[in-house]
C-alpha cells in the first residue's frame, strides 16, 4: 500500500465531530457524478427522496419518495429512516429509526451512496474523498480496477529488479446472476459487500484486493509462490462458504471460484499475460465444479487445488 493511501486510511479512521456549529455536507460517491457539488445540510435539516418536494431529490427507483431525513440534534448530525422501502444504511449497517453520524460515515439510500464531511477542514476531507473515489470501489470499499492494474504494473517492475515472486488471484462469485434474479440487486449488493469484508478479514497487511468488474475481484499477494498463494485463496474460499449471507432475514449461500497465477523474476510475461493465466485457472475452477482454487504451476502443466488443500494449511 502506498504512503499516500496509508495516510488517508489513517485519517478516515479518526472521524471529525459533526455538529450544529460545524455544518455537514454530503458528497456523492456512488454512482459517481464528477460535476455534482456537495449538498449542504441546512439548520432546518434535509429531506431526501424521489419526490419533487424533497430537499435532495434522487431520481432512482431504489429510493423512496420520502426516504430519509438528516437533521441536527445538539452537537450531532442524525439520520432518520422515513419508513423507506429499501432502507438507510450507515457503513453498511441498516438504520432502524434514527442514528447519529460522524464525519467520514458512508450513508446509503437505496443504491445511492454519500459520504458525510464537515465545513471544518472541508478541503482536506474533500480531497480525501476524491482520492478514495479515484482508487476505491464505492460499493465494496476495496480498491477499483484502475488502481489494481496500476499496482500490478508496479509490482511487475519491482519483481524484475528485486528478484521477488508474487501472485495474482482472480476471484469470481459463483452463480451471482441467479442471486440477483432471485433476490434482487440490493441483495446482490449485500453479497458483494459481505464477500469483500470476509476476504479482507483473512488477508495480510499490504495485500491488494480490488473489484475487477461486476462479481469478479482480483488480489495481489506479495511476496508469494504457488503454495502460499493457494493457501491464501483457500482461506478466502473457506471464509466465504462458511456461513450464508443474511439479507432481510433471507439466508443466501455464497461460494467463490479462484484462479491463481504466479510471477517469478525469471519470467518474461507482461501483466496481460499474467491476467490471462489466472483467468484460465479461474475457468478451470468453474468447469471443475466451482467453490475451489485452481493454481497454475511453475511447470507447464497446471495443478489443481481443491478444498482438501485446507488440510495442509
Steps between C-alpha positions, in 0.01 A plus 500: 500500500633845411596759761221728374229235527627397844485857623151552363375176656634613835330837463162340438551278803476817716166663405447869567200597715201634311276748676277805485799737507669306221271450200485156342518429128421189294744400225359250251737209442278246319398522225783747439398832348808719481316826433257464792575736787483396868153545654499714814284387791317819607409576859140401427613157383499322165223274361627245246286309251353475151218747556525848345439652844815342650799722574736249337323328211644164390358366172551132575228235529681346799437826692159558661301818440588618852792278590695664784566817696831644621471735795703660777448386856713699742863453394420205271361435153240221492334305220139379522355226281158627388357148460683455171455181298867417454636648819775734614845354564792662683829328427289207369311463830125553465351788695192416706333830580779752556878499526759766587775552244868590489698666224627233264192278533367340181121538473302295249147583386394212273780480242623855563807536726625822660780587738447749783761775529502823701583862426784480752800374305277462194776533241709219652196276544381571146836413345504181705154411371609571141811284543287214633254546213789470253652188660218321683184319396223697669276201568745247646769740627782294350728644232368549148619350171708802402694504826553124478639509146737784595614300803553190286724691260706638789532155654623353172773763480602453863505123466729521197743719694475335840479131406174462696209278405138608541156355430194621313163352601176547307188431709150464358182449703318186390152529347481869587247573224261254662529692828407824325217336306354325805550760775554831319795730445505633856554144619776467241662818634483359852671179384777697328564709812502197727735313268742793508480518879566128545785499249672795669463337840744222402752709307838624614583869519615628161311245289293686240141389448301671225166472331602410147153519346146395593530198731869444418779608734879495473770464763875566506704306757860616549722309551341164419570179311246243376460323833460823700253642247295179509480528877380861478239402243379213716465725806281734297298213351436351842407836657248570223338155509495472882160664557222635275463875451205645689281741303168612644473171695578300185801266519691508170771233456807637322809332357794628298724350233863615491772484236865561589811582299843591637768724356864410559795727431618270220167537319467731204120530478316831524198589712249399230658154474499454877134597517421255221683222688298567815180520296571158347526354850178676601331337202633160612361558849157575350512202265607263778200578719553851646580581867868415459847641435697411187865600472728519199815311589849619418521197273318503162212285628266664756424349839157508659444596863157404632348538843725222631785747498365628831648194666852610413462860623 
